[in-house]
């Protein structure tokens, strides 16, 4: 007893210690610290970041940085120098993103910066090339925080009051991708109730703000960050509500001509975010520069869901597709890359897999960076993008370009070291319903290739309903007549393996074996004669058959299946006929003296639950359409084996 008690105690202590060790490991977080050197109102910021954990086989890991200075300005430099306009206390925030690193991004505690005197003149330099811009500090990763920067500018020659809208969480995804946890405003913007949509129904035609009557919103979402002027604000809002579940509305006032402002939205990516790392999601911004008019600007920002921050990535909008509708679908792919070298790249080659289900002849380049022309068929000296094909790949080649490296001297904007190709492609005329995946080899000049993630295309199962009719053949039953009809349920046009469930109404009439009993009996006078008793049983059954089976299509025309079948008798009507005949002497030579027939019947419901195995083969159109089949059912009891011959049409 003491021996077992000691063993249990030691075991529990070991489990406890191991659990404590696990908890410590799971709760250790990496922290980045903000360091600063302040000279009057000019501050130099320096990050102190933890050591990186290199992903095996990936390019050298590094950090990218995003700073908010607490006065409405931001920077993506590693060590930015910022000049404050006014004295006061400012809260500085840092987001350091670990690229090619196995861990999570480090967290950073905000730091208070006190500006007590103005020693350096503040120069408010215009930085916006457009009047409305959406940016983000990193790609969305499930259960991480990201920041969306909304920048807007007054291009009017007068002071304006207007509105800003942020739409997020697309309806096409069941779970929410984002939770808006904070909005940081620095110019007295005000949140407006989500139901507070208001429109002026007028258009500013003074020529200072261009507008378009084009209301085709489907096309605007096909561009990475579309920037489209619109005039029908109610239509824009209605279409945005159809696309997104959530939105935030803000009002701004007293915006001076040529003034630029920034808004910052912290979005917490939910754990339920779409887990497919090749999926593309989006958010939408709408800028109404003057509330007196319906003129507005729409900008969509597409983002790739990632599990780790890797600048080299392939993504697609065809993560999950409806196979019935793919002929009307055009897939869009995006290949992102970053030059992490110490010098510029002049030639970049992207060797991209093209699944056999896609038609290479329909490929169209939609956008690219660095921006350049499409190469002609002859050699040129200017920058261009060339597209060639092999049997299984499309090869995009940037020629005569200059893409700086992230480790290159005097490169402060890491975005300038990144590029992409976005293209569309259609499905081939005939292809199977199977998962496909493709990836890209990225080659900078003559360096070794960098291999991206797999971009996958999956098909939703879909539902195929089939109509089925046939007959049953019983070799050991007399006068058997049996037929059935019903419906089948299976995934739509599956490629190889798939499940199928059926419900059959079965009508069966048959006779049981005839029992004949002969014996000699005597009447009251002692006369002996032969009496023969013939007993017949006939059945009229209405059954429900519920087969559940696994099927495999050998090709487009032949399929095999196996499974189990349960049968229950909804109604069983049994009719019994007893015929008593009496003969003088031998039955074969003497006539019948007398005969008497008695008939009785009995009806039962929900009886005779039978189970068995089934094996079948079909020939015809195995995946969709009509076919013929034969099935053999082996019952577990009563030796009730039989064949089915049927026709089926799947829709």
C-alpha positions in Angstrom: 0.0 0.0 0.0 2.8 2.4 0.9 4.6 1.5 -2.3 1.6 2.4 -4.4 0.9 5.6 -2.4 4.5 6.8 -3.0 4.3 6.0 -6.7 1.1 8.0 -7.1 2.5 11.0 -5.2 5.7 11.0 -7.4 3.6 10.7 -10.5 1.3 13.7 -9.5 4.4 15.8 -8.6 5.9 15.1 -12.0 2.7 16.0 -13.9 2.4 19.2 -11.8 6.0 20.2 -12.6 5.6 19.5 -16.3 2.4 21.5 -16.4 4.1 24.4 -14.6 6.9 24.3 -17.2 4.4 24.3 -20.0 2.6 27.2 -18.6 5.8 29.2 -18.2 6.7 28.5 -21.8 3.3 29.4 -23.1 3.1 32.7 -21.3 6.5 34.0 -22.2 6.0 37.0 -24.6 8.5 38.9 -26.5 8.7 42.7 -25.8 10.0 45.6 -27.9 10.9 48.7 -26.0 10.8 52.3 -27.2 13.9 54.4 -26.6 14.1 58.1 -27.4 16.4 61.1 -27.4 14.6 64.4 -27.0 16.0 67.7 -28.1 13.4 70.4 -27.5 10.5 69.4 -29.7 12.6 67.1 -31.9 12.7 63.4 -30.9 14.7 60.6 -32.2 13.1 57.2 -31.6 14.9 53.9 -31.5 13.4 50.4 -31.1 14.9 47.7 -28.9 13.6 44.4 -30.3 14.1 40.8 -29.1 16.2 38.4 -31.1 14.5 36.8 -34.1 13.9 33.1 -34.5 14.8 32.4 -38.2 12.4 30.2 -40.2 14.4 27.4 -41.6 15.1 27.8 -45.3 13.6 31.3 -45.6 15.5 34.5 -46.3 17.1 36.3 -43.5 14.6 37.4 -40.9 14.1 41.1 -40.1 11.7 43.5 -38.4 9.5 46.2 -40.0 8.3 49.0 -37.9 5.3 51.2 -37.6 5.2 54.2 -35.2 2.4 56.5 -34.1 3.7 59.7 -32.5 0.5 60.7 -30.6 -0.2 63.8 -32.6 -1.8 62.3 -35.7 1.4 61.5 -37.5 3.1 58.1 -38.2 6.2 56.6 -39.7 7.4 53.3 -41.0 11.1 54.0 -40.6 13.2 51.9 -38.2 14.6 55.0 -36.4 12.4 57.9 -37.2 13.0 61.5 -36.1 9.8 63.5 -35.4 9.3 67.1 -34.7 6.2 68.1 -32.6 4.3 71.3 -33.4 3.2 72.1 -29.9 4.3 71.5 -26.3 2.5 68.9 -24.3 2.5 65.2 -23.5 2.2 62.6 -26.3 1.7 58.9 -26.2 4.0 57.1 -28.7 3.1 53.6 -29.9 5.3 51.0 -31.8 4.3 47.9 -33.7 7.3 45.8 -34.7 6.5 43.0 -37.2 8.8 40.0 -37.4 9.3 38.8 -40.9 10.5 35.2 -41.7 10.3 34.6 -37.9 8.7 31.6 -36.2 7.2 33.5 -33.2 4.6 36.1 -32.6 5.3 39.8 -33.1 6.6 41.4 -29.9 4.3 43.6 -27.8 5.3 47.2 -27.0 4.1 49.3 -24.1 3.1 52.9 -25.2 5.5 55.5 -23.9 4.7 59.1 -22.8 6.9 61.8 -24.3 6.9 65.3 -22.7 7.6 68.3 -25.0 8.3 71.3 -22.9 9.8 73.7 -25.4 9.8 74.5 -29.1 13.4 74.7 -30.4 13.0 73.4 -33.9 10.6 75.1 -36.4 7.7 72.8 -37.4 7.4 72.4 -41.1 4.1 70.8 -42.1 5.1 69.3 -45.5 2.4 67.9 -47.8 2.9 64.1 -48.2 -0.3 62.9 -49.8 -0.3 62.3 -53.6 -4.0 61.4 -53.4 -6.9 62.9 -51.3 -7.9 59.6 -49.8 -5.6 56.7 -48.8 -6.0 53.4 -46.9 -2.9 51.7 -45.5 -2.1 48.9 -43.0 0.9 48.2 -40.8 0.9 44.4 -41.5 -1.1 41.6 -43.0 -3.8 40.1 -40.9 -2.9 37.0 -38.8 -5.5 35.2 -36.7 -5.6 36.5 -33.1 -3.2 39.4 -33.7 -3.7 43.2 -33.8 -3.3 45.3 -36.9 -3.7 49.0 -37.6 -5.5 50.5 -40.6 -4.5 54.1 -41.4 -7.1 56.3 -43.1 -5.6 59.5 -44.5 -7.7 62.2 -46.1 -7.0 65.6 -47.6 -9.1 68.7 -48.5 -8.5 69.5 -52.1 -11.1 72.2 -52.1 -10.3 75.9 -51.9 -12.6 76.4 -48.9 -13.0 75.0 -45.4 -15.1 71.8 -45.4 -17.1 69.5 -43.1 -17.5 65.9 -44.2 -17.8 62.2 -43.4 -15.7 59.1 -43.4 -16.9 55.4 -43.4 -15.0 52.2 -42.7 -16.7 49.0 -43.7 -15.3 45.6 -42.5 -16.2 41.9 -42.0 -17.5 40.6 -45.3 -20.8 38.7 -45.5 -19.2 36.0 -47.6 -17.4 34.7 -44.5 -19.5 33.2 -41.7 -17.3 34.3 -38.9 -16.1 37.9 -38.3 -12.6 38.5 -39.3 -12.1 41.7 -37.3 -13.1 43.4 -34.1 -12.7 47.2 -34.0 -11.1 47.8 -30.6 -10.0 51.4 -30.9 -10.2 54.5 -33.1 -7.6 57.2 -32.6 -8.6 60.7 -33.7 -6.6 63.9 -33.4 -8.7 66.5 -35.2 -11.9 66.5 -33.2 -13.6 63.9 -35.4 -16.8 62.5 -34.0 -18.3 59.0 -34.1 -21.8 58.8 -35.6 -24.4 56.2 -35.0 -24.2 53.3 -37.4 -27.8 54.0 -38.4 -27.2 57.7 -39.0 -26.8 57.6 -42.8 -27.7 61.0 -44.3 -27.4 62.2 -47.8 -27.7 65.5 -49.6 -28.8 64.1 -53.0 -26.9 66.9 -54.7 -23.7 66.9 -56.7 -20.8 69.3 -56.6 -20.2 70.3 -60.3 -17.8 73.2 -59.6 -15.0 71.4 -61.3 -12.7 71.3 -58.3 -13.7 67.7 -57.4 -14.1 65.2 -60.3 -17.1 62.9 -60.2 -18.3 59.9 -62.2 -21.7 58.5 -62.7 -20.3 54.9 -63.0 -22.0 52.9 -60.3 -20.4 49.5 -61.1 -19.2 48.4 -57.7 -18.5 44.9 -58.7 -15.6 46.0 -60.9 -14.2 48.4 -58.3 -13.5 45.5 -55.9 -11.2 43.8 -58.5 -8.4 46.3 -58.0 -5.9 46.0 -55.1 -6.8 49.5 -53.8 -9.4 51.0 -56.1 -9.8 54.7 -56.0 -13.1 55.6 -57.7 -15.1 58.8 -57.5 -18.9 58.3 -57.2 -21.9 60.6 -57.1 -24.7 58.3 -55.9 -23.9 58.1 -52.1 -27.1 56.2 -51.2 -26.3 53.5 -53.7 -22.7 53.3 -52.5 -23.9 52.9 -48.9 -26.5 50.3 -49.8 -24.0 48.2 -51.8 -21.4 48.4 -49.0 -24.0 47.2 -46.5 -24.7 44.2 -48.8 -21.0 43.4 -48.9 -20.0 44.0 -45.2 -21.5 43.3 -41.8 -20.0 46.1 -39.8 -19.1 49.7 -40.3 -17.9 52.8 -38.5 -18.9 56.4 -39.4 -17.1 59.6 -38.4 -17.7 63.3 -39.0 -15.0 65.9 -39.4 -15.3 69.7 -39.3 -13.3 72.8 -40.2 -10.8 71.2 -42.5 -8.7 73.8 -44.1 -7.8 73.9 -47.9 -4.9 71.4 -48.6 -5.0 70.2 -45.0 -4.0 66.5 -44.5 -5.3 64.3 -41.6 -4.9 60.7 -40.4 -7.2 58.4 -38.5 -6.0 55.2 -36.9 -8.1 52.1 -36.4 -6.9 49.2 -34.3 -8.4 45.9 -35.5 -8.1 42.7 -33.5 -8.1 39.8 -35.8 -10.4 37.1 -34.4 -9.2 33.5 -33.8 -12.1 32.4 -36.1 -10.6 34.4 -39.0 -10.6 32.3 -42.2 -7.7 29.9 -41.6 -6.8 29.4 -45.3 -3.6 31.3 -45.6 -4.2 32.0 -49.4 -7.5 33.7 -48.9 -8.0 37.4 -49.7 -10.2 39.6 -47.6 -11.0 43.3 -47.8 -12.1 46.4 -46.0 -13.7 49.5 -47.6 -13.3 53.2 -46.9 -15.6 56.0 -48.2 -14.6 59.7 -48.1 -17.2 62.4 -48.4 -15.2 65.6 -48.5 -18.1 67.9 -48.3 -21.4 67.0 -46.5 -23.3 69.4 -48.7 -22.8 67.2 -51.7 -23.0 63.5 -52.5 -19.6 63.4 -54.2 -17.5 60.8 -52.5 -14.5 58.6 -53.0 -14.4 54.8 -52.5 -11.3 52.8 -51.8 -11.1 49.0 -51.3 -8.1 47.5 -49.6 -7.4 43.8 -50.2 -5.4 41.8 -47.7 -4.0 38.3 -47.6 -4.6 36.2 -44.5 -1.2 34.8 -43.3 0.0 32.6 -40.4 3.4 34.3 -40.3 4.7 37.5 -41.7 6.3 36.5 -45.0 6.7 39.2 -47.7 6.9 36.5 -50.4 3.4 35.1 -50.8 0.8 33.8 -53.2 -2.9 34.3 -52.6 -6.2 33.9 -54.5 -9.8 34.9 -54.3 -10.8 31.3 -55.2 -10.2 29.7 -51.8 -13.7 28.1 -51.7 -15.8 27.8 -54.9 -19.2 26.5 -55.9 -18.6 23.9 -58.5 -21.9 24.5 -60.2 -21.0 28.1 -60.9 -17.3 28.0 -61.7 -17.9 28.5 -65.4 -19.0 32.0 -64.6 -16.1 32.6 -62.2 -12.8 34.3 -63.0 -10.0 33.5 -60.5 -7.7 36.2 -59.4 -4.2 35.5 -58.1 -1.7 37.8 -56.5 2.0 37.1 -56.1 3.9 39.3 -53.6 7.6 39.5 -53.3 10.3 41.6 -51.5 13.9 42.2 -52.3 15.8 41.5 -49.0 19.2 42.0 -50.5 21.8 44.6 -50.0 21.5 46.0 -53.5 18.8 46.5 -56.1 17.3 43.8 -58.3 17.2 44.4 -62.1 15.5 41.2 -63.2 12.8 39.4 -61.2 11.4 36.1 -62.4 8.2 34.5 -61.0 7.7 30.9 -62.0 4.1 30.2 -61.1 2.3 26.9 -61.2 -0.9 26.8 -63.3 -3.2 24.0 -62.3 -4.5 21.9 -65.2 -8.1 22.9 -64.4 -7.3 26.5 -65.6 -6.9 27.7 -69.1 -3.6 29.4 -69.6 -4.7 31.2 -72.7 -7.2 33.3 -70.7 -4.5 34.7 -68.3 -4.5 38.5 -68.1 -2.1 40.7 -66.0 -4.3 43.1 -64.0 -1.7 45.0 -62.1 1.9 45.0 -61.1 4.6 46.7 -59.2 7.1 48.0 -60.2 4.8 49.7 -62.7 5.9 49.0 -66.2 4.7 48.2 -69.7 3.9 44.7 -71.0 6.9 43.5 -73.0 6.5 43.3 -76.8 7.7 40.2 -78.7 11.1 41.7 -79.4 13.8 42.8 -77.0 13.6 46.3 -75.6 15.8 48.4 -73.3 13.0 49.9 -71.3 11.3 48.4 -68.2 8.6 45.8 -69.0 6.9 42.7 -67.7 7.2 39.6 -69.9 4.8 36.6 -69.6 5.7 33.2 -71.0 4.3 29.7 -70.5 5.5 26.2 -70.1 3.3 23.1 -69.9 2.5 23.6 -66.2 3.7 27.2 -65.4 3.3 30.8 -66.2 6.6 32.8 -66.0 6.4 36.5 -65.2 9.7 38.3 -65.7 10.3 41.9 -64.7 13.1 43.2 -67.1 15.3 46.3 -66.8 13.8 47.4 -63.5 15.2 48.8 -60.3 13.8 47.3 -57.1 15.9 48.4 -54.0 16.8 45.9 -51.4 15.7 46.2 -47.8 19.3 46.0 -46.6 20.5 48.6 -49.1 22.0 51.8 -47.6 19.7 54.8 -47.3 16.5 52.8 -47.8 14.0 53.9 -45.2 10.7 53.0 -46.8 10.4 49.2 -46.8 7.4 49.3 -49.1 9.6 50.5 -51.9 11.4 47.1 -51.7 8.2 45.2 -52.3 6.5 44.2 -55.6 3.6 42.1 -56.9 1.9 40.7 -59.9 -1.9 40.4 -60.0 -3.5 38.3 -62.7 -6.8 36.7 -63.6 -7.4 33.4 -65.3 -10.5 31.4 -66.2 -11.4 27.7 -65.9 -10.8 25.2 -68.7 -13.8 23.7 -70.5 -13.6 20.3 -68.8 -12.0 19.7 -65.4 -12.6 17.5 -62.4 -13.9 18.6 -59.0 -10.7 18.2 -57.0 -8.5 20.4 -54.8 -5.7 22.2 -56.6 -2.7 24.1 -55.3 0.0 26.2 -56.8 3.0 28.2 -55.6 5.7 30.4 -57.1 9.5 30.3 -57.3 10.7 33.9 -57.0 14.2 34.5 -58.5 16.0 37.9 -57.9 18.6 38.3 -60.7 20.7 35.1 -60.5 20.1 34.3 -56.8 18.6 31.0 -55.6 14.8 30.9 -55.8 12.5 31.7 -52.9 9.5 29.4 -52.8 6.1 30.8 -51.7 3.3 29.2 -49.8 0.8 27.0 -51.6 -2.3 28.9 -52.9 -5.2 26.4 -52.7 -8.5 26.2 -54.5 -11.2 24.0 -52.9 -14.7 23.3 -54.0 -17.7 23.4 -51.6 -19.3 20.0 -51.4 -22.6 21.1 -52.9 -25.6 18.9 -53.0 -26.7 16.6 -55.8 -30.2 15.2 -55.7 -30.9 12.1 -57.7 -34.1 10.3 -58.8 -33.9 6.5 -58.7 -36.2 3.7 -59.9 -35.7 0.0 -60.4 -36.7 -3.6 -59.6 -35.7 -6.2 -57.1 -34.9 -9.8 -58.1 -35.3 -12.6 -55.4 -34.2 -16.0 -56.6 -35.8 -18.0 -53.7 -39.2 -16.4 -53.6 -42.3 -17.6 -55.5 -44.2 -15.2 -57.8 -42.1 -12.3 -56.6 -42.9 -8.9 -57.9 -40.9 -6.0 -56.5 -40.2 -2.5 -57.6 -39.0 0.7 -55.9 -38.5 4.4 -56.5 -37.0 7.1 -54.4 -34.3 9.8 -54.1 -30.6 10.0 -53.4 -28.4 12.7 -51.8 -24.7 13.1 -52.4 -22.1 15.8 -53.0 -22.4 17.5 -56.4 -20.2 15.9 -59.1 -17.5 14.6 -56.8 -14.2 13.5 -58.5 -13.3 10.2 -56.8 -14.5 9.2 -53.3 -17.8 10.5 -52.0 -20.7 9.5 -49.7 -24.3 8.8 -50.7 -27.5 8.3 -48.8 -30.8 7.1 -50.2 -34.5 6.8 -49.3 -36.4 4.2 -51.3 -40.1 3.3 -51.3 -40.2 -0.5 -51.9 -43.3 -2.4 -53.0 -43.0 -6.2 -52.8 -45.6 -9.0 -53.4 -44.5 -12.6 -53.1 -45.7 -16.1 -52.0 -44.1 -18.1 -49.3 -43.4 -21.8 -49.7 -46.5 -24.0 -49.9 -47.0 -26.5 -47.1 -48.8 -29.8 -47.9 -49.7 -32.3 -45.3 -51.3 -35.7 -46.2 -52.8 -38.2 -43.7 -55.4 -41.0 -43.5 -58.4 -40.3 -41.3 -61.6 -42.2 -40.5 -65.1 -40.9 -40.5 -67.9 -41.8 -38.0 -68.7 -45.1 -39.8 -65.0 -46.1 -39.7 -64.4 -45.5 -43.4 -60.8 -44.5 -44.0 -59.9 -41.9 -46.6 -56.9 -39.6 -47.4 -57.0 -36.0 -46.3 -54.7 -33.4 -47.8 -54.2 -30.0 -46.2 -52.5 -27.3 -48.4 -51.4 -24.0 -46.7 -50.4 -21.0 -48.8 -48.9 -17.7 -47.5 -48.8 -14.6 -49.6 -47.3 -11.2 -48.6 -47.9 -7.6 -49.8 -45.2 -5.4 -48.2 -44.5 -1.7 -48.4 -40.9 -1.1 -47.1 -38.5 1.8 -46.6 -34.9 1.1 -47.7 -32.3 3.5 -46.3 -28.9 2.7 -47.9 -25.7 4.6 -46.8 -22.7 3.9 -48.9 -19.3 5.1 -50.0 -18.8 5.4 -53.8 -15.8 5.7 -56.0 -15.8 6.9 -59.6 -13.2 5.0 -61.7 -13.7 7.6 -64.5 -16.5 9.7 -65.9 -18.6 6.6 -66.8 -18.0 3.8 -64.3 -18.6 3.9 -60.5 -18.4 1.4 -57.7 -20.0 1.5 -54.3 -20.3 -0.4 -51.0 -22.2 0.3 -47.8 -24.9 -0.8 -45.5 -28.7 -0.9 -45.9 -31.4 -0.8 -43.3 -35.0 -1.9 -44.2 -38.1 -1.4 -42.2 -41.6 -2.7 -43.2 -44.1 0.2 -43.1 -46.9 -2.2 -43.8 -46.9 -6.0 -44.1 -50.2 -7.7 -45.2 -50.1 -11.5 -44.8 -52.8 -13.6 -46.4 -53.1 -17.3 -45.4 -55.2 -19.8 -47.4 -55.9 -23.3 -46.1 -57.4 -25.8 -48.5 -58.6 -29.2 -47.0 -59.3 -31.9 -49.6 -60.5 -35.5 -49.0 -59.8 -38.5 -51.4 -60.9 -42.1 -51.6 -57.7 -44.0 -51.8 -54.8 -42.8 -53.9 -54.8 -39.1 -54.6 -53.5 -39.6 -58.1 -56.3 -41.9 -59.2 -59.3 -41.1 -57.1 -61.6 -38.1 -57.3 -62.0 -35.6 -54.5 -64.7 -36.4 -52.1 -64.9 -33.0 -50.5 -62.9 -29.8 -50.3 -63.0 -26.8 -48.0 -61.0 -23.5 -48.3 -60.5 -21.0 -45.5 -58.8 -17.6 -46.0 -57.5 -15.2 -43.3 -55.4 -12.1 -43.4 -53.3 -10.1 -40.9 -51.7 -6.6 -41.3 -48.7 -5.4 -39.3 -46.9 -2.0 -39.4 -43.3 -1.0 -38.7 -42.0 -4.5 -38.4 -39.1 -6.6 -39.6 -36.1 -4.3 -39.3 -33.4 -5.8 -41.5 -29.8 -4.8 -42.0 -27.3 -5.9 -44.6 -24.3 -5.1 -46.8 -24.5 -3.9 -50.3 -22.2 -3.8 -53.3 -22.9 -2.1 -56.6 -21.6 -0.8 -59.9 -22.9 1.8 -62.3 -22.4 2.6 -65.9 -23.3 5.8 -67.7 -22.6 9.3 -66.5 -21.1 8.5 -63.1 -20.8 12.1 -61.7 -23.9 13.8 -63.0 -26.7 12.8 -65.3 -28.3 9.4 -66.1 -26.7 6.0 -65.5 -27.7 2.3 -65.0 -26.7 0.2 -62.0 -26.8 -3.2 -60.4 -26.6 -3.8 -56.6 -26.4 -6.9 -54.5 -27.8 -6.8 -51.0 -26.6 -9.4 -48.4 -28.8 -9.5 -45.3 -27.3 -10.4 -42.0 -30.2 -12.8 -41.2 -33.1 -14.7 -42.7 -31.1 -15.5 -45.9 -32.9 -12.7 -47.7 -30.3 -11.8 -50.3 -31.3 -10.3 -53.6 -30.3 -8.2 -56.6 -31.4 -4.7 -57.6 -31.4 -3.3 -61.1 -32.0 0.4 -61.4 -31.8 3.6 -63.4 -30.7 6.8 -61.7 -30.4 10.5 -62.8 -28.4 12.9 -60.6 -29.0 16.6 -60.8 
